[in-house]
Structure formats: structure tokens, C-alpha cells
Amino acid sequence: MKSFRSWWSVLPASALVLSSCGKKEQVNTAPPAPGEVSATPAAVAPPEPAAPEVKALTPGERAAMLGIVGHLSKDTESVMSILNGAETVKRLRSLKAWALLRETAEAEMGSDPEAEIAAGAEEAGKFLGQEFFLAVGKGTAPQFANLVKLTQRSNYYQMRVMTRAFVESAKTGDLSALEAASQDSMTEMAKELGKEMAFLENLGMPPLLLGLKAADAEALGMVEQNLASALAELPAMLGEEGATPVEFTQGGAAFKGYKISGEFLATSLEEGRAEIDELLEPANVDRLLAAMKTKNLVIAHGSLANHAMLYLGGDEKSCPLVEKVEDSLAANEAISFVDAYQGKQLAGFVYGEQGLAKAAVVGSLKDLALGMRDGLAGTEGFGDTRDLASLLELVGDKEDALLALAKTDALGGLIVLDQGVKFELFGGTDRGGVDHEAPHLLGALGGSEDVLLAGNWVASAEYSKRAREYGEAMVESAYLMAEKMAGLEIEDSEEFAQFQQYFGMFNDKFRADTVAVWDALATADSGLGRETALVVDLKGAMPPLPGVSQELVDGGRFLRASVISPVTDRAKLKDSWTKLDGSLKNIFKTVSELAGEDIPMQQPISSEKDGLMTYFFSFAFMTDDFMPSVSVSDKWMVASTSKLHAHELTAAADAATAGSRKGAWLELDFDALREFTADWVALMEKNGEAALGGPEQLAAFKEQLPRIQQGLAAFEEFDQMSFSERREGGKLRTSLHIKTR
């Protein structure tokens, strides 16, 4: 499970190829002998260019860029805002692609989507076209962490009681009783959750402020009136004792609303205590009611600077608004990342303090695994489950080990309308999968002509190791659980009988070789370096595929895709193939016995040029430029759809020097795709009757040709999409740019 490297690059079908390392044979039917093992190609990064100096903005200048941020308190813990929605919509509507979408919809469905929503869009534009925001104030991070922990405990208890219910039903051999057992288990789970009363006691409503900016006073008044009407329903539902009117001023904004009394809710709940006592222990009910009495909920609406707002919180003072910009979030240096974007057209802003990011770093399987472990404890339906319990506990340990690599920082983000749209993230969570310090040696391989997609990254060795161990623990636990289940005696279940049959077949005939295949792949992975480059280009020769006319084969271009990594230990690749070859032969032999006919395993053919051995399986329509294969030298391994592409990449890699890029990068060239499509359209138009199969098919194609050409013209507006994750100044940086002209 090496980070960012697919196992398919060392899969047997490709063979192969890991295979050996012999040299100087043009065509071989068996893997040759190993060659010398080489050192990892060195990548020495040039000095990083000095970061451009950015003028620090004043709180007022930041507030001018970010709207409501200039009114939010400095200790606001999270904000999400959509800015200048009207400008974003305006730019989208100006695209040729949008015009094509409208014309196509009208031609196909008889309606113009823009015209249909015009009235509603105009009304919504008075609000959403200006600014929309959601902010949470001080104390949110601990509440979020509490909620996450409570969810984890809930998952644990649910899995524990469901496992116990299943085992008890299986013990009798009658799964029809599982539904009733599950209902009893849910009651038990509620009692167990009562043991987590400390979490429940600490839960509270974080201060949440939701709002939008209206275009004018009339629109603002409309929103305020709607909010007031909605809140006026609270006394009708809860009574005047449960919802008492409140008015307060915070940060210059006057709020009106209601306070929902925790005392009132707790008293109301006590009236039905008898039913609650059936779910929770009486002592826990006492604690729950006592905690509720201390927790109120304030719901109020207000307005400030054309912003209509709705506030929810435990009290009035926690509303995250301030009067002075010097006391606002705009004065918090945690959002200084916005300073470099002064004068840019911003469409969105995100900020979250570190505590929120840290609380979100949680696993998905540990609590379920431990719940299953404890659900099995003391049961008899599965027999001795101590070995399974140990494996389930190991899953939790390995998940913890993997999560321990994560590093968190405050998160900032901007959506910028600049040559299309840019999504810029600053900080957040680095889970450790990418080595951001290692320079890229192969970064320039995607710079050749007609490249559609290019990516480059260096995997973290420690993350890859821990992820592999985590995956192995999960697989072993799942296998052992399946083995325990297969030993059960379940009555009148055809599906379960089939499961037992298939599991028994796998266990007896395929298990040992499957484990050996996994081990072989792990061995191959250990013989490769941590850097990987992906290159997909559009200049391959069209293969003579069945059913494709000769005109298209002679004139068409085809996609070529390759993944390349450095070889660090070629002997391990040879050892991997030896293991893989033996296990696959055994598997084919077993399949032949079960099928009642001989199904021999195909052996890869190999060819060599300039020290690069290429292994492939031969098919009638394969060419040098369409040859799914794996190529290996002392320095490189390439899994590719084209032998020629593999040779081009290794030649370029031999001459490569380290660049300034680090981290992970991916680029998609829309021009290359458009030109490739245009060439095929022209080729089809020229040779349509032969290519499409007859005059009727050609006529249908020509009927659609104007719209196809219009689509290609609209596509000219899109230039490139690029993604990158790297570190700048010690901070994680992630960028996504959809570039238009």
C-alpha cells in the first residue's frame, strides 16, 4: 500500500515483468537472469527561490476584502463565506460553454434553463449574490471534539451489541431471531451510552452566526421580517415559559429572539421519566436532567451593515461580533494569508482554527473493531475468539499508528477569480502520505508535446509502511472473521450455504497462493524508489483493433499512459517475479482442475533495447505503440500501455535533473484534449462512411457535426487544470486552478 502508487504497476498481468533482468535477447519466452542492482538515482534539489515579500495589510484593508470578517470577533474559530456571488454567476454566463448548454437544452428539451430560473435568480441575487456566511465563535473546537468522541463511542457500542446479537442468534442456528435480538441490543446500547454521561454533560450549543448581505434596505427588511415570523412560532410550540423573549446588542447589531430554557425542557422531560428509565440507568437519568437544566439556547435575529443574521448559542454574550475592526478576526494574524491577494476578485473565504482540524483527525475502523472484539467476548457461538480479538485490537493499534503521522495547523482558504478560478488552501491537515521535503527528479517528464495528464509525487516511506501494516491487519481480521462464520451451522439459508462452499474452496485451494502473491507484490514494492511520475499523452499510433477501419488506423492518434518509478533493488524485483510466477502457475493449475479443462498460464514475452527489458503478453492487434507491458532496467521500472512511450520516458528520466518542485502535482491540459478530439472529428468527417459503417451513419454524424464543432469552439476557453500540494514557509499549501482564457 505504498502511498500514491497503485499496486497494478506490479501486478502479474503486467507481469511480469518484474521479472527478471536478463539482457541482450530480442525475444524470450521465459524471464531472463537478473542483472546488476543499481543505486537509487540521486535527486539533489537546487536552492529554493526566495518567497516574494508580501505587504502586511491592516485590519481595515483585510475587512474591505472579506466583508463580515471585519465584524467577527478575533477569537472566532471558524468562518465560511461566499463572496461576490453575482460576479461569479456573471463570469459563468459569459462562457461559450454556458451558451452551448442553453442552446442544447432548448433543442433537446424545448426549454432554456436560464430563462426558466430568471425570475427566481433575480430575487435570490438580492441576497446570495452579495455575501453569505457561516461563523462559529469561541468554544466550538472543544464542542466539536466532544461530539466526535461521542460519535466514536456510539459506533463502538453499536458494533458491540450488534456483534453479540448476531453471535447469539447464530449459536441457535436460526438467524430469523436476529431482528428481535437487534431490538434488545439497541436498548442495551442506550444503557451503555449512558455510561458516557460525561460527554453528554459537556455538550453544548456552540455560538453559531449565520447570515447574508442584502442588496438594499428593502431586501434587508424582507429577510428580517421572514426571520421574525419564523422565530415567532417558538412560543406557540413551547409556551411562554419555555421560550422567553430576549433582546440584546452585540458588536453594534441589535438582536431580537427567544431563550429556550433548559430548566423548562428538563422539567418537561421528567414527566416522561418512566420511559427514559427503561433506556438509561436511573442515576444517569438524574445526571442527564441536571445537565439539561444548566443549558439554555438563545435563538435571535439581527442586522448589521446590510447583513441579516441569525444567531444560535448558549447565551447572548457568546455571539461572535465586535464593534471595532481592531478587535475583529481581520486583526488576527492567522488570516494573514489573504494579504497576498489584495486587489484580486475573491469569491470565497474559509478559516478554521487548529483545534477544529485536530479534532477531525479520526479513524473509521478502530471503534468498530474494538466494538466487535468486545461483542465477541464471553460468547460461545464462534468458539474460541481470542485470536480474532487480538487481530481486531491490532487493527485499532495500526489505525492509531497511521493517524499519529498527521500534523495539523489552522486552515485558511480562498476562492479567487483569476484566469478562471483558483482554490487556495493554507495549512489544515497533513496526513503524512507525501514526502514534502524530497525534491522531484521526474517532474519534467510531463512537459513533452501532446501530454494530456501529468503527475509527480514522492511517497512517505513511513506512511507507506504503516498503511501497509494497517491494511494487512484489516485483511487478516476479515479473513479470520469469515473463517469463524463459515464454521457456523445455519438452518434453511441457501445464501449462507453458498458462502460456506465458496469460502471452503478458497481456503483449501487458493489461500496459500493468494498470500504468496501478496508477499510477492510487497517484495516488488520494496525494490522501487518512493518517487512516482504519471504521464498520459495523446500521440500514440492507433492500434489495428478489430472492427476499426484501416483509414482510422492509418490516420488516428491514440492515448498512451505510463507510470514510472526508480529501481532501487533489481534483485528484489527478480525475487518477486519468481514468487509470483510460481504462485500464479499453481492458481492456474487449480482453476484448470475445477473447470475440467487445461488452462495453462501464459508466459510473458520479453524484448530488450538499450538495457531496458520489456515484458508483455502477445495479442494479434498489438504494436510497439500499443503494448500493455512493464519495462525494467537497472534504474527504472515503467508500467505502460506503450513500449515506445516507456522507452521515451526512461530516456528522459536518464537525463533528468532535480527541479524545484516538491510534494504532489497533477496537471491536465485541455488544449491537448481539444486538439486530439478535433483531429478525430476531422478524420471521421473525411473517412466517415468507411469509419462509421455506411452512408446512413455518416449522415447522422454530419447532422450532429455543427454542434460538435460548436462544442470544440466553446472548449477553447478552457486552458488547463492543475493541482498541487506542497509546503511553503513550513506551512502546508494546496492549490487547484481551473484556468480559462
Residue pairs with C-beta under 8 A, 6 or more apart in sequence:
1 7
1 464
1 467
1 468
1 470
1 471
2 459
2 464
2 467
2 468
2 525
2 528
2 530
3 433
3 434
3 459
3 460
3 463
3 464
3 467
4 433
4 434
4 457
4 459
4 532
4 664
5 459
5 525
5 528
5 532
5 563
5 565
6 563
7 521
7 525
8 14
8 639
9 563
9 565
9 630
9 637
9 639
10 18
10 521
10 524
10 525
10 528
10 576
10 630
10 639
11 521
12 517
12 580
12 584
13 617
13 628
14 615
14 628
14 629
14 630
14 639
15 577
15 604
15 615
15 616
15 617
15 630
16 31
16 577
16 604
16 615
16 616
16 617
16 630
17 577
17 604
17 613
17 614
17 615
17 616
17 629
17 630
17 631
17 632
18 524
18 527
18 573
18 574
18 576
18 577
18 580
18 630
18 632
18 637
19 31
19 573
19 574
19 577
19 581
19 604
19 606
19 615
19 632
20 31
20 32
20 33
20 34
20 573
20 574
20 577
20 613
21 32
21 33
21 34
21 35
21 570
21 573
21 574
21 613
21 632
21 634
22 28
22 31
22 32
22 33
22 34
22 35
22 606
22 608
22 613
23 32
23 35
23 608
23 611
23 613
24 608
25 32
25 606
25 607
25 608
26 607
26 608
27 605
27 606
27 607
28 605
28 606
28 607
29 603
29 605
30 603
31 577
31 581
31 604
31 606
31 615
32 606
32 613
34 570
34 571
34 574
35 570
35 634
36 570
36 634
37 569
37 570
37 571
37 634
38 567
38 568
38 570
38 634
38 635
39 568
40 529
40 566
40 568
41 441
41 529
41 566
41 635
41 653
42 441
43 438
43 439
43 440
43 441
43 531
43 658
44 439
44 658
45 439
45 658
45 659
45 660
45 662
46 658
46 659
46 660
48 660
49 660
51 728
51 729
54 339
54 340
55 339
55 342
56 336
56 339
57 65
57 336
57 338
57 339
57 342
59 70
59 325
59 326
59 328
59 330
59 331
60 70
60 325
60 330
61 342
62 69
62 70
62 330
62 331
62 335
62 338
62 339
63 69
63 70
63 71
63 325
63 328
63 330
64 70
65 338
65 341
65 342
65 346
66 81
66 83
66 330
66 335
66 338
66 346
66 349
67 81
67 83
67 131
67 133
67 213
68 79
68 81
68 131
68 133
68 135
68 211
68 213
68 307
69 79
69 81
69 328
69 329
69 330
69 335
69 349
70 325
70 328
70 329
70 330
71 251
71 252
71 253
71 304
71 305
71 307
71 321
71 322
71 325
71 328
72 79
72 135
72 209
72 320
72 321
72 322
72 328
72 329
73 137
73 138
73 251
73 320
73 321
73 322
73 327
73 328
73 329
74 322
74 327
74 328
74 329
74 331
74 332
75 137
75 138
75 320
76 135
76 136
76 137
76 138
76 320
76 329
76 351
77 136
77 137
77 138
77 139
77 140
77 141
77 352
77 353
77 355
77 356
78 135
78 136
78 140
78 351
78 352
78 353
78 356
79 133
79 134
79 135
79 136
79 329
79 349
79 350
79 351
79 352
80 133
80 134
80 135
80 348
80 349
80 350
81 131
81 132
81 133
81 134
81 348
81 349
81 350
82 128
82 131
82 132
82 133
82 347
82 348
83 131
83 346
83 347
83 348
83 349
83 415
84 129
84 130
84 131
84 345
84 346
84 347
84 417
85 125
85 128
85 129
85 130
85 131
85 132
85 347
86 125
86 129
86 130
87 345
87 347
87 417
88 347
88 417
89 121
89 125
89 129
91 417
92 98
93 114
95 714
95 717
95 740
96 713
96 714
96 716
96 717
97 714
97 715
97 717
97 718
99 714
100 707
100 710
100 711
100 714
101 113
102 112
102 113
102 114
103 710
104 707
105 111
105 112
105 113
106 112
114 121
125 215
126 214
126 215
126 216
126 219
127 212
127 213
127 214
127 215
127 219
127 223
127 308
128 212
129 215
130 212
130 213
130 214
130 215
130 306
131 212
131 213
131 307
132 211
132 212
132 213
133 209
133 210
133 211
133 212
134 208
134 209
134 210
135 208
135 209
135 210
135 320
136 206
136 207
136 208
136 209
136 320
137 206
137 207
137 208
137 209
137 313
137 318
137 319
137 320
138 207
138 318
138 320
139 204
139 206
139 207
139 318
140 206
140 207
140 356
141 353
141 355
141 356
141 358
141 359
142 202
142 355
143 203
143 204
143 205
143 206
144 206
144 355
144 356
144 359
144 360
145 355
145 358
145 359
146 199
146 202
146 203
147 203
148 359
148 360
148 362
149 199
150 196
150 199
150 200
150 203
152 362
152 367
153 193
153 196
153 199
153 367
154 189
154 193
155 367
155 368
155 371
156 367
156 368
156 370
156 371
156 374
157 189
157 192
157 193
157 371
158 189
158 371
159 367
159 368
159 371
159 372
159 375
160 189
160 192
160 371
160 372
160 374
160 375
161 185
161 186
161 188
161 189
161 192
161 375
162 182
162 185
162 375
163 371
163 372
163 375
163 376
164 185
164 375
164 376
164 379
165 178
165 181
165 182
165 184
165 185
166 178
166 181
167 375
167 376
167 379
167 380
167 381
167 382
168 181
168 379
168 381
169 175
169 177
169 178
169 181
170 381
170 382
170 485
170 488
170 490
171 379
171 380
171 381
173 488
173 489
173 490
173 491
174 490
174 491
175 490
175 493
175 496
187 278
187 279
190 279
190 280
191 279
191 280
191 281
194 279
194 280
194 281
194 284
194 285
194 288
195 284
197 284
197 287
197 288
197 291
200 287
200 288
200 291
201 287
201 291
204 295
204 314
205 295
205 297
205 312
205 313
205 314
206 313
207 311
207 312
207 313
207 314
207 318
207 319
207 320
208 311
208 312
208 313
209 309
209 310
209 311
209 319
209 320
209 321
210 309
210 310
210 311
210 312
211 307
211 308
211 309
211 310
212 223
212 307
212 308
213 305
213 306
213 307
213 308
214 220
214 222
214 223
214 306
214 307
214 308
215 306
216 306
217 306
220 303
220 306
220 308
223 308
224 301
224 303
224 308
227 301
227 308
227 310
228 256
228 301
231 257
231 258
231 299
231 300
231 301
234 243
234 258
234 260
234 299
235 242
235 243
235 258
237 243
238 260
238 264
239 264
241 261
241 264
242 260
242 261
242 264
242 265
242 268
243 258
243 259
243 260
243 261
244 258
244 259
244 261
245 256
245 257
245 258
245 259
246 255
246 256
246 257
246 258
246 259
246 298
246 300
246 316
247 254
247 255
247 256
248 254
248 255
248 300
248 316
248 319
249 255
250 302
250 316
250 317
250 319
250 321
251 304
251 319
251 321
251 322
251 323
252 304
252 321
252 323
253 302
253 303
253 304
253 309
253 321
254 302
254 303
255 300
255 301
255 302
255 309
255 311
255 316
255 319
256 300
256 301
256 302
257 298
257 299
257 300
257 301
257 311
258 298
258 299
258 300
259 296
259 297
259 298
260 296
260 297
260 298
260 299
261 296
262 292
262 293
262 294
262 295
262 296
262 297
263 293
265 292
266 289
266 290
266 292
266 293
269 276
269 289
269 292
270 289
273 285
276 285
277 285
280 288
295 314
296 314
296 315
297 312
297 313
297 314
298 311
298 312
298 313
298 314
298 315
298 316
299 310
299 311
299 312
300 310
300 311
300 316
301 308
301 309
301 310
301 311
302 309
302 311
303 309
304 321
311 319
313 319
322 328
325 331
329 335
329 351
334 351
334 353
334 410
334 412
335 351
335 412
337 412
337 414
337 424
337 426
338 349
338 412
338 414
341 414
341 416
341 424
344 416
344 417
344 418
345 416
345 417
345 418
346 414
346 415
346 416
346 417
347 415
347 416
347 417
347 421
348 413
348 414
348 415
349 413
349 414
349 415
350 411
350 412
350 413
350 414
350 425
351 410
351 411
351 412
351 413
352 410
352 411
352 428
353 410
354 408
354 409
354 410
356 411
357 408
357 409
357 410
357 411
357 427
357 428
357 429
358 408
360 429
361 403
361 406
361 408
361 429
361 431
362 403
363 399
363 400
363 402
363 403
365 395
365 396
365 399
365 474
366 395
366 396
366 399
366 400
367 396
369 392
369 393
369 395
369 396
369 477
370 392
370 393
370 396
372 392
372 481
373 388
373 389
373 392
373 393
376 382
376 385
376 388
376 389
377 385
377 389
379 385
381 488
382 388
382 484
382 485
382 487
382 488
383 484
383 487
385 484
387 480
388 477
388 480
388 481
388 484
391 473
391 476
391 477
391 480
392 477
394 473
394 477
395 470
395 473
395 474
395 477
397 473
398 466
398 469
398 470
398 473
399 470
401 466
401 469
401 470
402 463
402 466
402 467
402 470
403 431
405 431
405 432
405 460
405 462
405 463
405 466
406 429
406 430
406 431
406 432
407 429
407 430
407 432
407 732
408 428
408 429
408 430
409 427
409 428
409 429
409 430
409 731
409 732
410 427
411 425
411 426
411 427
411 428
411 429
412 425
412 426
412 427
413 423
413 424
413 425
413 426
414 422
414 423
414 424
415 421
415 422
415 423
415 424
416 422
416 424
419 719
419 737
419 739
419 740
419 741
420 718
420 719
420 737
420 738
420 739
420 740
421 737
421 738
422 735
422 736
422 737
422 738
423 735
423 736
423 737
424 733
424 734
424 735
425 732
425 733
425 734
425 735
426 731
426 732
426 733
427 731
427 732
428 732
428 734
429 732
430 436
430 732
431 463
432 460
432 462
432 463
433 459
433 460
433 463
433 467
434 457
434 458
434 459
434 460
434 663
434 664
434 725
435 458
435 459
435 460
435 461
435 530
436 662
436 663
436 725
436 726
436 727
436 732
437 662
437 727
438 458
438 530
438 531
438 662
439 658
439 659
439 660
439 661
439 662
440 456
440 457
440 458
440 531
440 658
440 659
440 661
440 662
440 665
441 531
441 566
441 653
441 656
441 657
441 658
442 456
442 531
442 532
442 533
442 564
442 653
442 656
443 456
443 533
443 659
443 661
443 665
444 652
444 656
444 659
445 454
445 456
445 533
445 535
445 564
445 649
445 652
445 653
445 656
446 453
446 454
446 455
446 456
446 533
446 534
446 535
446 667
447 454
448 537
448 648
448 652
449 537
449 539
450 537
450 538
450 539
450 557
450 672
450 675
450 676
451 535
451 536
451 537
451 538
451 669
451 672
452 536
452 537
452 538
452 559
452 668
452 669
452 672
452 673
452 676
453 534
453 535
453 536
453 666
453 667
453 668
453 669
454 533
454 534
454 535
454 536
454 665
454 666
454 667
455 533
455 534
455 664
455 665
455 666
455 667
456 531
456 532
456 533
456 534
456 661
456 664
456 665
457 531
457 532
457 663
457 664
457 665
458 530
458 531
458 532
458 662
459 530
459 531
459 532
460 530
461 530
464 530
468 522
482 503
483 503
483 507
485 499
486 499
486 500
486 503
486 504
486 507
488 496
490 496
490 497
505 594
506 514
509 590
509 594
510 587
510 590
513 583
513 584
513 586
513 587
513 590
514 583
514 587
516 579
516 580
516 582
516 583
517 579
517 580
517 583
517 584
517 587
519 579
520 576
520 577
520 579
520 580
520 583
521 576
521 580
523 572
523 575
523 576
523 579
524 572
524 573
524 576
524 577
524 580
526 569
526 572
527 567
527 568
527 569
527 570
527 571
527 572
527 573
527 576
528 565
528 566
528 567
528 568
528 573
528 637
529 565
529 566
529 567
529 568
531 565
531 566
532 563
532 564
532 565
533 563
533 564
533 565
533 649
533 653
534 561
534 562
534 563
534 666
535 561
535 562
535 564
535 645
535 649
536 559
536 560
536 561
536 562
537 559
537 560
537 645
537 672
538 557
538 558
538 559
538 560
538 672
538 673
538 676
539 557
539 560
540 557
540 558
540 559
540 560
540 625
540 626
540 641
540 642
540 644
540 645
541 557
541 558
541 623
541 625
541 626
542 548
542 552
542 553
542 554
542 555
542 556
542 557
542 558
543 553
543 558
543 621
543 622
543 623
543 625
543 626
544 550
544 553
544 621
544 623
545 553
545 621
546 621
549 687
549 690
549 691
550 690
551 683
551 686
551 687
551 690
551 691
552 683
552 684
552 687
552 691
555 683
555 686
555 687
556 679
556 680
556 683
557 676
557 679
557 680
558 625
558 626
559 641
560 625
560 640
560 641
560 642
560 644
560 645
561 640
561 641
561 645
562 638
562 639
562 640
562 641
562 642
562 645
562 646
562 649
563 638
563 639
563 640
564 636
564 637
564 638
564 646
564 649
564 650
564 653
565 636
565 637
566 635
566 636
566 637
566 653
567 573
567 632
567 633
567 634
567 635
567 636
567 637
570 632
570 634
573 632
573 637
584 601
585 601
587 601
588 599
588 600
588 601
591 599
592 598
592 599
592 600
602 617
604 615
604 616
604 617
605 615
605 616
605 617
605 618
606 613
606 614
606 615
606 616
607 613
607 614
607 643
608 614
609 647
610 647
610 651
611 633
611 634
612 631
612 632
612 633
612 636
612 646
612 647
612 650
613 631
613 632
613 633
614 627
614 629
614 630
614 631
614 643
614 646
615 629
615 630
615 631
615 632
616 622
616 627
616 628
616 629
616 630
616 643
617 628
624 642
624 643
624 644
625 642
625 643
625 644
625 645
626 641
626 642
627 640
627 641
627 642
627 643
628 640
628 641
629 639
629 640
629 643
629 646
630 637
630 638
630 639
630 640
631 637
631 638
631 640
631 643
631 646
631 647
631 650
632 638
633 650
635 650
635 653
635 654
636 649
636 650
636 653
638 645
638 646
638 649
638 650
640 646
640 649
661 726
662 726
662 727
663 724
663 725
663 726
663 727
664 723
664 724
664 725
664 726
665 722
665 723
665 724
665 725
665 726
666 722
666 723
666 724
667 720
667 721
667 722
667 723
668 720
668 721
668 722
669 720
670 715
670 718
670 719
670 720
670 721
671 719
671 720
673 715
674 712
674 715
674 716
674 718
677 712
678 712
681 705
681 708
681 709
681 712
683 691
684 691
684 692
684 701
685 701
685 702
685 705
688 697
688 698
688 701
688 702
689 695
689 697
689 698
692 698
692 701
716 741
717 740
717 741
718 738
718 739
718 740
718 741
719 739
719 740
719 741
720 737
720 739
721 736
721 737
721 738
721 739
722 735
722 736
722 737
722 739
723 734
723 735
723 736
723 737
724 733
724 734
724 735
725 732
725 733
725 734
726 732
726 733
727 733
